[in-house]
Amino acid sequence: MKQIKPHFYLVENTSASHVYLLQLPDHTILIDTSFPGKTETILMQLQEIGITPDQVTDILLTHHDVDHIGNAKELKELCGATLWAPQLDVPYIQRERKWYGTRRMIELTVRWHAPHVDEIYTEGAKLFDAIQVLSTPGHTPGHVSFLWEEVLIAGDLVMTGSDGKISLLPGFLTWDKGILHKSVRETGALSFQWVCPGHGDPTTRDDKWARILE
């Protein structure tokens, strides 16, 4: 486990699509669940800092892509955790609606198990009196990000490169480019110091956010 700041960690060995751990006084939270087949890796990482499966209370999904929901069903069942997701993405997460575009091909080639979503985010809500839910659609219809203290947990709103630059994910993975750009601009108006994406290393914001849409 890589500690980013007290009570907030990056789960290592899920680098292709990150999982984050946030410990609050009454909740132990996983944010996203990486590609299928990573359940044992994730649980072993938690055990390294003394967290057992039954201590995980909640799993927050940023959106419906398989590299973020791939272990949600298994982790939910093993931990007995409450699974949260954005309303517009729930039909894809629960396989009630077929994926679209490139995602449709991924759905047909990657084996994953659909979880049941327990709770839906309310836009602008503050989960557990600590985590602000941000509606950031564009990558997918219902994509959300989270703001906790000075940390933006961005999902696939943005990514970082090896040089630390913050950028958008490839266009072929974008549901709606115009809506995505609007989400980036609106998020940039908020106050945060750290950007923790689903892909790429966490980085400081500095002046990097202003350059994303250049």
Kinemage of the C-alpha trace (Angstrom):
@kinemage 1
@onewidth
@group {chain A} dominant
@subgroup {mainchain}
@vectorlist {calphas} color= white
{ca met a 1} P 0.000 0.000 0.000
{ca lys a 2} L 1.272 3.452 -0.873
{ca gln a 3} L 0.202 6.151 1.550
{ca ile a 4} L -0.686 9.395 -0.219
{ca lys a 5} L -1.671 11.173 2.981
{ca pro a 6} L -2.887 10.032 6.402
{ca his a 7} L -5.873 7.680 6.061
{ca phe a 8} L -5.662 7.645 2.243
{ca tyr a 9} L -3.810 5.000 0.236
{ca leu a 10} L -3.167 3.773 -3.296
{ca val a 11} L -3.565 0.005 -3.469
{ca glu a 12} L -0.416 -1.205 -5.201
{ca asn a 13} L -0.217 -3.907 -7.903
{ca thr a 14} L -3.390 -2.549 -9.517
{ca ser a 15} L -1.462 0.015 -11.577
{ca ala a 16} L -3.311 -0.656 -14.843
{ca ser a 17} L -6.429 0.754 -13.157
{ca his a 18} L -6.072 2.071 -9.636
{ca val a 19} L -7.915 1.211 -6.455
{ca tyr a 20} L -7.832 3.685 -3.568
{ca leu a 21} L -8.492 3.118 0.126
{ca leu a 22} L -9.904 5.807 2.394
{ca gln a 23} L -10.269 5.311 6.146
{ca leu a 24} L -12.827 7.485 7.912
{ca pro a 25} L -13.788 7.221 11.587
{ca asp a 26} L -16.802 4.974 10.892
{ca his a 27} L -16.175 3.793 7.337
{ca thr a 28} L -13.413 1.953 5.504
{ca ile a 29} L -13.884 2.621 1.809
{ca leu a 30} L -12.545 1.191 -1.435
{ca ile a 31} L -12.823 3.453 -4.465
{ca asp a 32} L -13.050 1.451 -7.721
{ca thr a 33} L -11.973 -2.185 -7.991
{ca ser a 34} L -9.631 -2.527 -11.014
{ca phe a 35} L -9.616 -5.246 -13.711
{ca pro a 36} L -11.175 -8.662 -13.050
{ca gly a 37} L -8.914 -11.113 -11.246
{ca lys a 38} L -7.458 -8.635 -8.747
{ca thr a 39} L -9.613 -9.474 -5.723
{ca glu a 40} L -6.942 -11.504 -3.913
{ca thr a 41} L -4.295 -8.866 -4.667
{ca ile a 42} L -6.476 -6.103 -3.251
{ca leu a 43} L -7.297 -8.026 -0.070
{ca met a 44} L -3.646 -8.934 0.490
{ca gln a 45} L -2.702 -5.266 0.209
{ca leu a 46} L -5.330 -4.350 2.794
{ca gln a 47} L -4.027 -6.990 5.168
{ca glu a 48} L -0.571 -5.397 5.011
{ca ile a 49} L -1.937 -2.436 6.961
{ca gly a 50} L -4.139 -4.551 9.206
{ca ile a 51} L -7.464 -4.278 7.403
{ca thr a 52} L -9.529 -7.462 7.183
{ca pro a 53} L -12.294 -7.938 4.571
{ca asp a 54} L -15.073 -7.537 7.126
{ca gln a 55} L -13.760 -4.068 8.017
{ca val a 56} L -14.451 -2.724 4.510
{ca thr a 57} L -17.825 -1.021 4.803
{ca asp a 58} L -18.309 0.597 1.388
{ca ile a 59} L -17.168 0.328 -2.241
{ca leu a 60} L -17.560 3.456 -4.369
{ca leu a 61} L -17.534 3.112 -8.166
{ca thr a 62} L -16.732 6.128 -10.315
{ca his a 63} L -18.260 4.629 -13.485
{ca his a 64} L -19.142 1.433 -15.310
{ca asp a 65} L -15.951 0.480 -17.208
{ca val a 66} L -14.800 -3.083 -16.606
{ca asp a 67} L -11.358 -1.975 -15.382
{ca his a 68} L -13.108 -0.161 -12.528
{ca ile a 69} L -15.886 -2.620 -11.680
{ca gly a 70} L -14.010 -5.847 -12.428
{ca asn a 71} L -13.837 -7.110 -8.833
{ca ala a 72} L -16.862 -5.297 -7.399
{ca lys a 73} L -19.070 -8.383 -7.101
{ca glu a 74} L -16.434 -10.526 -5.401
{ca leu a 75} L -15.260 -7.776 -3.060
{ca lys a 76} L -18.806 -6.845 -2.107
{ca glu a 77} L -19.630 -10.439 -1.234
{ca leu a 78} L -16.394 -11.173 0.628
{ca cys a 79} L -16.465 -7.928 2.598
{ca gly a 80} L -20.189 -7.562 3.088
{ca ala a 81} L -19.747 -3.978 1.875
{ca thr a 82} L -22.324 -1.568 0.490
{ca leu a 83} L -21.772 -0.959 -3.241
{ca trp a 84} L -22.337 2.589 -4.555
{ca ala a 85} L -22.548 3.747 -8.180
{ca pro a 86} L -23.839 6.617 -10.360
{ca gln a 87} L -27.439 6.121 -11.471
{ca leu a 88} L -26.885 6.507 -15.225
{ca asp a 89} L -24.159 3.844 -15.204
{ca val a 90} L -26.013 1.280 -13.078
{ca pro a 91} L -27.736 -0.476 -16.038
{ca tyr a 92} L -24.299 -1.187 -17.563
{ca ile a 93} L -22.800 -2.277 -14.226
{ca gln a 94} L -25.664 -4.716 -13.631
{ca arg a 95} L -25.689 -5.864 -17.290
{ca glu a 96} L -29.238 -4.672 -17.774
{ca arg a 97} L -28.107 -2.650 -20.796
{ca lys a 98} L -25.456 -3.486 -23.378
{ca trp a 99} L -22.288 -1.445 -23.516
{ca tyr a 100} L -21.620 0.719 -26.559
{ca gly a 101} L -18.794 1.396 -29.023
{ca thr a 102} L -15.370 0.089 -27.986
{ca arg a 103} L -16.821 -0.875 -24.621
{ca arg a 104} L -19.126 -3.349 -26.351
{ca met a 105} L -16.107 -5.232 -27.730
{ca ile a 106} L -14.492 -5.233 -24.282
{ca glu a 107} L -17.663 -6.632 -22.722
{ca leu a 108} L -17.549 -9.541 -25.154
{ca thr a 109} L -13.860 -10.344 -24.610
{ca val a 110} L -13.266 -9.737 -20.877
{ca arg a 111} L -14.829 -12.110 -18.367
{ca trp a 112} L -16.400 -10.292 -15.423
{ca his a 113} L -19.284 -10.769 -13.025
{ca ala a 114} L -22.008 -8.165 -12.694
{ca pro a 115} L -22.590 -6.932 -9.141
{ca his a 116} L -25.805 -5.606 -7.655
{ca val a 117} L -25.620 -1.918 -6.788
{ca asp a 118} L -26.995 -1.087 -3.348
{ca glu a 119} L -26.893 2.707 -3.280
{ca ile a 120} L -27.047 5.544 -5.832
{ca tyr a 121} L -25.154 8.814 -5.404
{ca thr a 122} L -27.071 12.020 -4.946
{ca glu a 123} L -25.374 14.773 -6.937
{ca gly a 124} L -23.622 17.229 -4.667
{ca ala a 125} L -24.118 15.005 -1.631
{ca lys a 126} L -21.450 14.642 1.022
{ca leu a 127} L -21.070 10.946 1.741
{ca phe a 128} L -20.334 10.092 5.364
{ca asp a 129} L -20.028 13.854 6.032
{ca ala a 130} L -16.631 13.766 4.339
{ca ile a 131} L -16.658 12.906 0.610
{ca gln a 132} L -18.237 15.318 -1.856
{ca val a 133} L -19.773 13.594 -4.894
{ca leu a 134} L -19.009 15.458 -8.133
{ca ser a 135} L -21.023 14.794 -11.273
{ca thr a 136} L -18.337 14.595 -13.990
{ca pro a 137} L -19.940 12.929 -17.041
{ca gly a 138} L -18.342 12.664 -20.435
{ca his a 139} L -16.120 9.621 -20.164
{ca thr a 140} L -19.357 7.739 -19.442
{ca pro a 141} L -22.903 9.091 -19.018
{ca gly a 142} L -22.889 8.917 -15.234
{ca his a 143} L -19.211 9.270 -14.343
{ca val a 144} L -18.545 10.783 -10.914
{ca ser a 145} L -15.427 11.989 -9.132
{ca phe a 146} L -14.914 12.566 -5.416
{ca leu a 147} L -13.478 15.446 -3.440
{ca trp a 148} L -12.104 14.620 -0.011
{ca glu a 149} L -10.282 17.368 1.835
{ca glu a 150} L -7.747 18.677 -0.751
{ca val a 151} L -7.762 15.439 -2.808
{ca leu a 152} L -9.636 14.956 -6.104
{ca ile a 153} L -10.246 11.258 -6.737
{ca ala a 154} L -10.842 11.596 -10.449
{ca gly a 155} L -11.657 8.143 -11.825
{ca asp a 156} L -11.308 8.502 -15.600
{ca leu a 157} L -12.144 12.189 -15.770
{ca val a 158} L -8.411 12.658 -16.423
{ca met a 159} L -5.214 10.608 -16.385
{ca thr a 160} L -1.538 11.340 -15.754
{ca gly a 161} L 1.498 10.463 -17.849
{ca ser a 162} L 5.018 9.433 -16.884
{ca asp a 163} L 5.973 13.117 -16.942
{ca gly a 164} L 3.247 13.964 -14.413
{ca lys a 165} L 1.203 15.845 -17.006
{ca ile a 166} L -2.575 15.710 -16.547
{ca ser a 167} L -4.484 14.871 -19.735
{ca leu a 168} L -7.689 13.321 -21.063
{ca leu a 169} L -8.055 9.637 -21.846
{ca pro a 170} L -8.054 8.617 -25.538
{ca gly a 171} L -11.007 9.875 -27.538
{ca phe a 172} L -12.251 6.410 -28.485
{ca leu a 173} L -12.994 5.813 -24.800
{ca thr a 174} L -14.977 9.036 -24.460
{ca trp a 175} L -18.773 8.867 -24.500
{ca asp a 176} L -19.239 12.600 -25.195
{ca lys a 177} L -16.265 14.929 -25.740
{ca gly a 178} L -18.183 18.182 -25.271
{ca ile a 179} L -19.707 17.044 -21.997
{ca leu a 180} L -16.314 15.784 -20.825
{ca his a 181} L -14.697 19.167 -21.493
{ca lys a 182} L -17.482 20.865 -19.520
{ca ser a 183} L -16.847 18.513 -16.600
{ca val a 184} L -13.119 19.270 -16.682
{ca arg a 185} L -13.754 23.024 -16.676
{ca glu a 186} L -16.282 22.849 -13.839
{ca thr a 187} L -14.054 20.599 -11.752
{ca gly a 188} L -11.138 22.955 -12.329
{ca ala a 189} L -13.100 25.727 -10.638
{ca leu a 190} L -12.987 23.778 -7.367
{ca ser a 191} L -10.232 23.893 -4.786
{ca phe a 192} L -7.936 20.841 -4.469
{ca gln a 193} L -4.212 20.164 -4.307
{ca trp a 194} L -3.908 16.504 -5.279
{ca val a 195} L -5.222 14.684 -8.365
{ca cys a 196} L -5.603 10.917 -7.950
{ca pro a 197} L -6.693 9.375 -11.272
{ca gly a 198} L -7.671 5.863 -12.232
{ca his a 199} L -4.723 5.706 -14.627
{ca gly a 200} L -1.301 7.177 -13.946
{ca asp a 201} L 0.375 8.299 -10.763
{ca pro a 202} L -1.246 10.680 -8.283
{ca thr a 203} L 0.158 14.156 -8.754
{ca thr a 204} L -0.069 17.659 -7.381
{ca arg a 205} L -2.395 20.015 -9.210
{ca asp a 206} L -0.058 23.036 -9.521
{ca asp a 207} L -0.785 24.718 -12.885
{ca lys a 208} L -1.312 21.406 -14.708
{ca trp a 209} L -5.105 21.469 -14.661
{ca ala a 210} L -5.267 24.686 -16.658
{ca arg a 211} L -3.386 22.999 -19.499
{ca ile a 212} L -5.620 19.936 -19.922
{ca leu a 213} L -7.825 21.410 -22.668
{ca glu a 214} L -5.069 23.382 -24.452
